[in-house]
């Protein structure tokens, strides 16, 4: 393995390379744009030549070429310098007078530079005779005079270029700010989702271990079987550490494994059923969405009521919406009776038999709100014979599953 300072290889620095590439790209865009505008005016002048020839097809006249090509070729050469100036002097609303004065002065300077380049090219293309009476100064004086005559047009064109440049720059900066803000918002949402999810996992583990502990002395065989089921469930949970959303089929599998532990715990008192439509199982749902709701149902229903109870988890797709219900009721009750919407604060999971508080419906609501905003809904319903939690989510599937379905179709 190489140890020590790296040899001084003469490679260009990445930043230098990027700057050089950006400069060439800027020059190419500006030169190309000026060339296209010049081509437009050249075609326009050519059409006037054809009109002057009474519709007869003629090539572009010498005057047209000499007027258009040097003018826009000069702007193409000056464009990178102009863009560099505009990039170095952004519009400052707090100093409008200074900014306006700076750009008017720059426009005059660029107009003078444009004239000193384009006018000699025009004179050479037209092959005009020298002006009489000025001797050796005739050509410089003619260039100066024509530059002054053309300056208003050049000034207006420069200011137009500046306005277009700053409009594009402002739109790009606004887009970049919005993109950066959305990335920050996404990072904050993910951090909050991670925090909410971190509250669920220790809570669920503590409650399950607490239930197992109560059987260690009274029924060691049952406790051993519950530990084995818990180990299998934990393997599935640990696989979700870096996943915020999983397919509903996987979530239902975890719920079923959790219910296996509760079936051992409650025996014949618990009748647990999962009903899932086949077209709903591919939907994405937050990881560990249903386990705390099932746990709530058991704690507020079967644990507090004598006799047997029934837990039902039902999922179905309704167009672009996924509907989930987790309900609990007495076995001898054919329905939940008259249901009423109940505030979520009334449903809180306890972490021990002494009434300590843990994760409730508010955590689930917070997770759903972070992921789906106003497109989701979660409602707690209670009645004489039991309770239910209704969840509505946008129906979304993983891209990999969507591509498979499209291939099958």
N, C-alpha and C positions, 0 to 999 in steps of 0.2 A: 504494500500500500504506500502511496506517495505521501511523504511527510515533509513539511517545510513550505517555504513560500513558493507560489506558482511562478513559473518563468514569465518574463515580460513579453508576452506575445502581442504583436501589433494588430490586435483585432479592434475594429471600431466598437465603441460603446453602444449599447442598445438605444440609449436616448439620442445619441448623435445620429444613428442610423434612422430612427423614427423621424427625427427632425428633417433630415435630408430627404427622406421619402415623402414627408408631408409637403416640403417645399416644391419638389418636382410635381407632385400631384396638384398643388395649387397653381403652378405655372401652366400645367397641361390644361386644367379646367379653364383658367382665365384666357389662355391663348385660344383654346377651342371655342369658347363662347364668343370672343371678339371675332374670330374667323367666321363663325356662323352668322353673326350680325352683319359683318361685311359682305358675306355671300348674299344675304337677303337684299341689301341695298344695291349690290351689283346686279342682281337679277331685276330689281325694280328699275334701275337705270337702263338696263338692256331692253326692257319692255317699252320704255319711253323711246329708245332708239328705233324699235320696230314700229311704234306708232308714228314717229316722225317720217319713217320710210313708207307710210301709208299701207301698213300691214305686210310689207315685203320682209321676208326673213333676212336679217342682216346680223352679222356678229356684233358683239359689244363694241361701241366706238372707242377710239383712243381716248377721247375726253372723259368718257364714263369710267374706263379702267383707271386712268390717271387720277381721277377725282376720288374714287371709292377705295381702291386697293391701298395706296399709301396711308390714307387716313386711318383705316381700321387695322392695318398691319402695325402702325405705330401704337395704337391703343393695345393691341395684343402684346407688344413688347413691353409697354409700360404697366400693364395690368398687374403682374406680380409685385412690382414696387408699390403700386397703389393699394393693393390688398394688404401688404405688409404695413403700410402707413395706417390704414383703417383698423387693422387688428391691434396696432399699438396705441391707437387713440379712440377708445370707445366713446359712445355718446354718454355724456354726464348730465343728467337733468338738473343737478344742483348748480352747474356752471354753464348755463345755456349760452350766455353772451360769449364766454371764452370759447366754447365748443364751436359756435357758429363762426366766430372770427377765425378760428384755427382752420376750419374746413374751407372757408372762402379763400384764405391765403393759400392753402394747399391746392385748391382748384385753380387759382391763378398760376401757381408754380407749375402744375402739371400741364395746364394749357400752353404755357410758354415752352415747356420741354416738348410737348406734342408738336407744336408748330415748328420748332427748330429742326425736328426730324422729318415730319411729313411734308412740309413745304418744299425743301430741296428735292425730295423724291418726286414730288408732283411736277416741279419745274423741269427736272431731268426727263421725266416721262413725256411731258408736253414739248420738250425741245424748243422752248421759247427763246427768242433773241434777247440779248442783254438790253437793259434800259439805257437810253441815251443820256448823256450829260453828266453821268456820275463816275465814269471811268471804272477803276478797280472796285469801287464800293457799290456798284450797281446791284450785283447779286445779293450781298449781305443786306442792303437796304430793302430790296424787294422781299427777301425772306422775312425781315423784321416787320415790314408793312403788312404782308399777307398773314403773318402770325397774329398781329394785332386785330386784323379784320376777322379772323377765324376764332379768336379767343372766346367771345361770348358763347358760341356753340360748344366749344371744348369744355368751358366751365360748366355749362348746364349738363353736359354728358357726364362729366366727372361727378358732379353732385348727385346725378341720377344713379350712377354706379354705387356711390357711397350709401345712398338710401336703400338700394336693393341689398347691398352687402350687410348692412346693419339689421335690416329686417330678417334676413336669413339667419344671421348670427343670433339675434334675439330669439327667434323661433327654436333654433337648435339648443341654445342655453336653457330655454324654458323646458324643452323636452328632456334635457339631461337632468335638470333639477327635479322634474316630476319622476323620472326614472330612479334617481337617487332616493327621493322621498319614498317611492313605492318599495324599494329594496330595504330601506330602513324599517318601514312599516311591516314588511314581510318578516324581517328578522325579529322585530318586537313581538309579532303575533306568534312566531314559532317559539320564541323564548317563553311566552306566557303559556302556550300549549304544553311545552315541556314541563313547566312548573305545575300546571294543573294535572298532567298525567303522572308526575312524580308524587302527587298527593294521593292518587288512586292506588298505586301499586303497594306501598307499605301498609296502607289502610286495609286493603283486601287481605294481604298476607297475615297481618296481625289478627284480624277477626277470625280467619280460618284456623290459625294456630291456637287461638283461644278456645275455639270449639273442640279441637282435637285434644287439647290439654284436659278438658273436662271428662274425657273418656279413657285417659291413660290408665287410671286405677280401676275404674268401674268396668271397663270392657277393653282390655289391652288388644285383643284381636281386632276389634273394630277400629281402635285408634291406629293400629298398624296399617290396616287397609286404607284408612283415610290419609295417612302420611304418604303411602305409595301413590294414591290418586293426586295428592297435592304436589308431589315431585313431578309427576307428568304434566300437571297444569302449569307449574312454574317454568318448566322447560319451554312451553308454548308462550308464556308471558315474556320470558327473557328474550325470545326471538323478536319481540316487538319493541325493543328498547329504542331503536332509531326510526320507528315508523309511527307517523301520526294517524294515517288512515290505512285500513286494510279491507279486503273484500268481506262482504257480509257473511259469506260462507265460513270464512276463517273465524270471524267473531262469534258466530253461532256454535262453532266447534268448541271454542274456549268456554262459552256459557254452558254447553252440555257437559264438559268435563267438570266445571264448577258444580253443576247440579248433581253429578255423580257423587261428589263428596257430601252434598246435602242429603241425597237419598240414603246414604249410609248413616248419616246423623239422625234423620227423622224416621227412617224406615217406612212403614206403611202409611204414616201420617202425611207423606208428601207425594202428590201426584203431579209430576212436572212434564210438560209437553212443549215441544218446539214445532211450530207450523210455519214453513217458509215456502213461498211460491218460487218455482224454479227460475223464473225470469227476474227475481229480485236478488238472488244470492250473489250476483256479480257486482252489485252496487258497493261503492266505497263508503265506509263509515269510520268514525273515530275509533281507534284501538281502545279496547276495554270500555266501550260505551254501555253495554248491556249488563255486565256483571254487577256494578253497584246498584243498578235498578232492580235486578233480581234479588240481590241481598236486602235491599230496602223492603221489597215485597214480603220476603220471608220474615224479616224482623218485625214489621208492623202488622203482619197477618198471622202466619202459622205459629210463631213463637208466643204470641200474646192471646191466642185463642185456643180453647180446648178442641179436641177432635182433629180430623184430617183437613187438609187444605189442598187447593189446586193452583199451580203456577203455570201460566200459559204465556209463551213468547210467540207472537204472530207477526210476520213480515209479509208485505206485498207491494208490488209496484203499481202505481196509479199514474200512468202517462210519464211525465217528467218528474214525478214525485215518488219518494220512498216513504211508506208508512209503516211504523213499528209500534206495536202495543205490548207492554209487559203488564199483565194483570194477575191478581191473586184473589181467591175467594174460597169460601168454605165448600167442601166437597158436596154437601147436601144442598147447595144453592145452585139452581139452574142458571142464574144470572147474577149480575152485580147489583141489581135493584136500580133505584133512581140515582144516577151519578151526578155529582156536583163538582165544579172546579174548586180546587183547594189551593191556598197559597203554598208555594214551594217551601217556605220556611218551616212548615209543620212537619216536613218529612226529612228527618236527619238521622243518619246512620250512627248508632252507638258503637263504641269500640270496646266496651266491656259491660259487664252486668251492672255496674254502678251508675250508669247513665251518662258516661263521658261522651262528648260529641265527636263526630268524625266528618266524613265526606258525605254531603247530601246532594239533593237535586240541583242546588245552585252551581256546584262544580260542573256537572254535566251540561247545564244551561250555558255556562261561561265558555266551555269548550266549543259547543255548537255555534254560539254567537261569534266566536273568533274565526271559525272556519267558514261559516255560511252567512253571517250577518242576519238581515231580516228575512232571508229565504228559508229559515228554519223555524220550527215551533215545537215547544215541549210543554205539555199540560198534564197536571196531576188531577186525577178524578177519584173521588171517594163516594162510597155508597154504603148502605146498611150491611151488605154481605161481603164487601171487599173493596179493593182499590185498583186503579189502573193508571199507567203512564203512557200517554200517546205522544209519539215523536213523528215529526214531518221533516224530511230532508230533501234537498235536490237530488235527483237520481243521476249519479255520475259513476262511471266505471273506469278502471285503470286503463291507460293507453294500450298496454300490452294485450289486455283482454279485448279491448275494442278492435285492435288490428286482427286478432284471431277470429272474432265474430265476423268481421268484414271479409276475411279470407274464406271462411266457411260459407258465407252467403254467395 
